[in-house]
Amino acid sequence: MKLGNTEIKGKAVLAPMAGVTDRAFRELCMGFGAAYCTSEMVSAKGLIMSDRKTAALLEISEAERPMALQLFGYEPDIMAEAAKIAAEHSPAAIDINMGCPAPKIAGNHSGSALMKDPALCGRIVEAVVKAVGLPVTVKIRKGWDEGSVNAVEVAKICEAAGASMIAVHGRTREQMYAPPADWEIIAAVKNAVSIPVIGNGDIYSAKDAMNMMEQTGCDLVMVGRGALGNPWIFREINSQYDLERPVSPPGIFERMTVMNRHIEKLCQYKGENVGMREARKHTAWYMRGIKGAAKLRVMCGELRQLSDMRELTKQALISSQELPEGTVTC
């Protein structure tokens, strides 16, 4: 499918997750076949105020393209001005966050709180569309709570305001991430609009992705938590649609090799002190399913420097019985 002048090749895209889907992780997932990715959410006000840390979130490497830059805020004029700044980095699209459930975002009238005011959603999209010569996309939720399920209404308003694509997370803000995602609301949105729709929620395997596409008719699936410690999920999803290139799940050696490459990139981009603090959560995700994972996760929480990765890798291989005790890894 095409988004503006950008061709999106593949069926699965990487979801934006604050504090997780940074440059290192986006590059990794794109390398394993993610068709498209979106930046961590960027504060529109922060951009307007020339906050250096906020502006750094706009950087896009060639390995991440095609990529959208996601903004959050609730004032149409400020969102429009921020979009102009973001557009200078030549993203594939400007994405508007209307789905973040975090209290510090929703409590400040942004993210999923916008679902409570569909008319404001439309004004924001219209202002951003007029401000930039790029496709404008939107990420929404099922609604604010079960008493106000309005994803279809919001999607139709955003489409009328000029949105080029909509991603739908099948939970309300009140539900956060706990109950199973409602794929029926994704199907309802797909049936209500003529622009492409991305389905989001509970994609942990290639089978999940295929089931969602079959049940909802969505154009793409968005993978979030299912990609944590598992960037191979994009390769596996793509292989379901390419019978000439079947793939097998990664073995422990590949998993550890990729984990180390990921953390090295993290330290390269953020420095070793910051990178290794953030590596603790990522390495813990890579340990899922390995024999002795509880003990290994303790080691993950104690990582201090890049050289600590050697011992963690060694113990993971020993625990999985793919490396004899006493073997030295390089």
C-alpha positions in Angstrom: 0.0 0.0 0.0 1.0 3.6 -0.4 1.0 6.5 2.1 1.4 9.6 0.2 4.5 9.1 -1.9 5.7 6.3 0.4 5.3 2.7 -0.4 4.8 0.5 2.6 6.2 -3.0 1.8 5.0 -5.7 4.3 2.1 -6.3 6.6 3.4 -5.5 10.1 4.5 -2.1 11.5 6.2 -1.2 14.7 4.1 0.6 17.3 5.4 3.7 19.0 6.2 3.0 22.7 7.6 5.8 24.8 10.9 4.9 26.4 11.2 1.7 24.3 11.0 2.2 20.6 14.0 4.5 20.3 16.4 4.7 17.4 18.3 1.5 18.3 15.2 -0.6 18.6 13.5 0.9 15.5 16.5 0.2 13.4 16.6 -3.4 14.7 13.0 -4.1 13.9 13.1 -2.5 10.5 16.1 -4.7 9.8 13.9 -7.7 10.6 11.2 -6.7 8.3 9.0 -4.1 10.0 7.3 -2.3 7.1 7.0 1.1 8.8 7.7 2.6 12.2 6.8 5.6 14.2 8.9 7.7 16.6 8.4 7.9 20.3 5.8 10.5 21.0 7.1 14.1 20.9 5.6 17.0 22.9 4.3 19.6 20.5 4.8 22.3 23.2 8.4 21.0 23.8 9.2 21.6 20.1 7.7 25.1 20.1 9.8 25.9 23.2 12.9 24.6 21.4 13.6 22.0 24.1 16.8 20.2 23.0 15.8 16.8 24.4 12.5 16.9 22.7 14.0 18.0 19.4 16.4 15.0 19.5 13.5 12.7 19.2 12.9 13.9 15.7 16.1 12.5 14.3 15.6 9.9 11.6 18.3 7.6 10.2 18.1 6.0 6.8 17.8 2.6 8.4 14.5 3.7 10.0 12.7 4.8 6.9 9.8 4.8 6.2 9.1 6.4 9.5 6.5 8.8 10.9 7.1 11.4 13.6 4.4 11.3 16.3 3.2 14.4 18.1 1.1 14.8 21.2 -0.8 17.8 22.4 -4.3 19.2 22.4 -4.1 22.8 21.0 -4.6 22.8 17.2 -2.4 25.9 16.6 0.5 24.5 18.6 0.2 21.1 17.0 0.3 22.7 13.6 3.4 24.7 14.4 5.1 21.7 15.9 4.2 19.7 12.8 6.0 22.2 10.6 9.2 21.7 12.7 8.8 17.9 12.5 8.3 18.1 8.7 11.7 19.5 8.3 13.1 16.1 9.1 11.3 14.6 6.0 9.3 11.9 7.7 6.9 9.7 5.8 4.1 11.2 7.8 3.1 13.2 10.8 1.3 11.0 13.3 -1.1 12.4 16.0 -1.3 10.6 19.3 -4.9 10.2 20.4 -4.3 7.0 22.2 -1.7 7.2 25.0 -3.3 6.2 28.3 -0.5 7.4 30.6 -1.9 9.6 33.4 0.7 12.4 32.7 -0.4 12.6 29.1 -4.1 11.9 29.3 -4.3 14.0 32.5 -3.0 16.9 30.5 -5.9 16.8 27.9 -3.6 14.9 25.4 -3.3 11.4 24.1 -6.4 9.3 24.8 -8.1 12.2 26.6 -8.8 13.6 23.1 -11.2 10.7 22.5 -13.6 12.6 24.9 -13.8 15.5 22.4 -14.3 14.2 18.8 -14.8 17.7 17.5 -11.4 18.8 18.9 -9.8 15.7 17.3 -11.1 16.9 13.9 -9.8 20.5 14.5 -6.3 19.2 15.4 -6.1 17.0 12.3 -7.4 19.8 10.0 -4.8 22.2 11.4 -1.9 19.8 11.0 -3.0 18.8 7.5 -3.1 22.5 6.5 0.3 23.1 8.0 2.4 20.4 6.3 2.6 18.9 2.8 2.8 15.4 4.2 0.3 12.6 5.0 -1.2 13.0 8.5 -2.1 9.9 10.4 -3.8 9.3 13.7 -3.6 6.7 16.4 -6.7 6.2 18.5 -8.2 3.9 21.0 -11.6 2.1 21.2 -12.8 5.0 23.4 -12.2 6.6 26.8 -14.2 3.9 28.7 -16.9 1.3 28.0 -19.5 4.0 28.4 -18.1 6.1 25.6 -16.9 3.7 22.8 -16.5 6.2 19.9 -13.6 5.0 17.8 -15.8 4.9 14.7 -17.1 8.4 15.2 -13.6 9.8 15.9 -12.2 7.9 12.9 -14.8 9.3 10.5 -14.2 12.9 11.8 -10.4 12.5 11.4 -10.9 11.2 7.8 -13.2 14.1 7.0 -10.5 16.5 8.4 -7.9 15.0 6.0 -6.2 12.1 7.8 -4.6 9.7 5.5 -4.5 6.6 7.7 -5.8 5.6 11.2 -4.4 3.1 13.7 -6.9 1.6 16.2 -5.9 0.1 19.5 -8.7 -2.3 20.6 -8.9 -1.2 24.2 -10.4 1.9 26.0 -8.2 4.2 28.0 -9.8 2.9 31.1 -8.7 -0.7 30.2 -5.1 0.4 29.6 -3.4 -2.9 28.4 -5.0 -5.6 30.6 -8.0 -7.2 29.0 -8.0 -8.9 25.5 -8.1 -6.3 22.7 -11.5 -5.9 21.0 -10.8 -6.6 17.3 -14.4 -6.0 16.4 -14.0 -2.3 17.0 -11.1 -2.4 14.5 -13.3 -4.1 11.9 -16.0 -1.5 12.6 -13.6 1.4 11.9 -12.4 -0.3 8.8 -15.9 -0.6 7.5 -16.7 3.0 8.3 -13.8 4.8 6.6 -12.2 4.6 3.1 -8.6 5.4 4.2 -6.2 2.6 5.3 -6.7 1.2 8.9 -4.0 -0.3 11.1 -5.1 -2.8 13.7 -3.3 -2.8 17.1 -3.6 -5.0 20.1 -2.6 -8.5 21.1 -0.2 -9.4 18.2 2.3 -11.8 19.7 2.8 -14.1 16.7 2.5 -14.5 13.0 -0.7 -16.4 13.6 -2.1 -13.5 15.6 -1.3 -11.1 12.8 -3.0 -13.3 10.2 -6.1 -13.8 12.4 -6.4 -10.0 12.9 -6.2 -9.2 9.2 -8.8 -11.9 8.4 -11.2 -11.0 11.2 -11.0 -7.2 10.8 -10.0 -6.5 7.2 -7.4 -4.1 8.4 -4.7 -3.1 5.9 -1.7 -3.5 8.3 -1.1 -4.8 11.8 0.8 -2.9 14.4 3.0 -4.8 16.8 3.9 -3.3 20.2 4.6 -5.5 23.2 4.9 -8.5 21.0 8.1 -7.1 19.6 9.8 -6.6 23.0 12.8 -9.0 23.0 11.4 -10.4 19.8 12.2 -8.3 16.8 12.0 -11.5 14.7 8.2 -11.3 14.9 8.2 -9.0 11.8 10.3 -11.6 9.8 7.9 -14.3 10.9 4.8 -12.3 9.9 6.2 -11.5 6.5 7.1 -15.1 5.9 3.4 -16.1 6.2 2.8 -14.0 3.0 5.9 -15.2 1.2 5.7 -19.0 0.8 9.1 -19.1 -0.9 10.8 -17.7 2.2 9.6 -19.7 5.3 11.5 -19.0 8.5 12.1 -20.7 11.8 12.0 -19.1 15.2 15.5 -17.9 16.3 17.7 -20.2 18.2 19.4 -19.1 21.5 22.6 -18.2 19.7 20.8 -15.9 17.3 18.8 -14.4 20.1 21.9 -13.6 22.2 23.7 -12.3 19.1 20.9 -9.9 18.3 20.5 -8.9 21.9 24.2 -7.9 22.1 23.9 -6.0 18.8 20.8 -4.1 20.2 22.5 -3.1 23.4 25.7 -2.0 21.6 23.6 0.3 19.4 21.8 1.6 22.4 25.1 2.5 24.0 26.4 4.0 20.8 23.5 6.3 20.5 22.9 7.2 24.1 26.2 6.7 25.8 27.2 3.7 28.0 25.7 5.1 31.3 22.3 5.7 29.9 22.4 2.9 27.4 23.1 0.2 30.1 20.4 1.5 32.4 17.9 1.1 29.6 19.5 -2.2 28.6 18.2 -3.8 31.8 14.6 -3.9 30.6 15.5 -4.9 27.1 17.7 -7.8 28.1 15.1 -9.1 30.5 12.6 -9.3 27.6 15.2 -11.3 25.6 15.3 -13.8 28.4 11.7 -14.8 28.2 11.3 -18.5 27.6 14.9 -19.4 28.4 15.4 -22.0 31.1 16.4 -20.3 34.4 15.0 -16.9 33.1 14.2 -15.7 36.7 17.9 -15.9 37.7 18.9 -14.3 34.4 16.5 -11.4 34.9 18.3 -10.7 38.2 21.5 -10.4 36.3 19.8 -8.1 33.7 18.8 -5.8 36.6 22.4 -5.5 37.7 23.9 -4.5 34.3 26.3 -1.6 34.7 28.6 -1.6 31.7 28.7 -3.0 28.2 31.3 -5.6 29.3 28.7 -7.1 31.7 26.9 -8.4 28.6 29.5 -11.1 28.1 28.7 -12.9 31.4 25.0 -12.5 30.9 25.2 -14.0 27.4 27.4 -16.9 28.7 24.9 -17.7 31.5 22.0 -17.6 29.2 23.6 -20.0 26.8 24.5 -22.3 29.7 21.0 -22.2 31.1 19.6 -23.1 27.7 22.0 -26.0 27.6 23.5 -24.8 24.4 26.9 -24.0 26.0 28.8 -26.3 28.2 29.8 -25.1 31.7 33.3 -23.6 31.6 33.1 -22.6 27.9 34.5 -19.1 27.3 32.5 -16.8 24.9 34.1 -14.1 22.9 
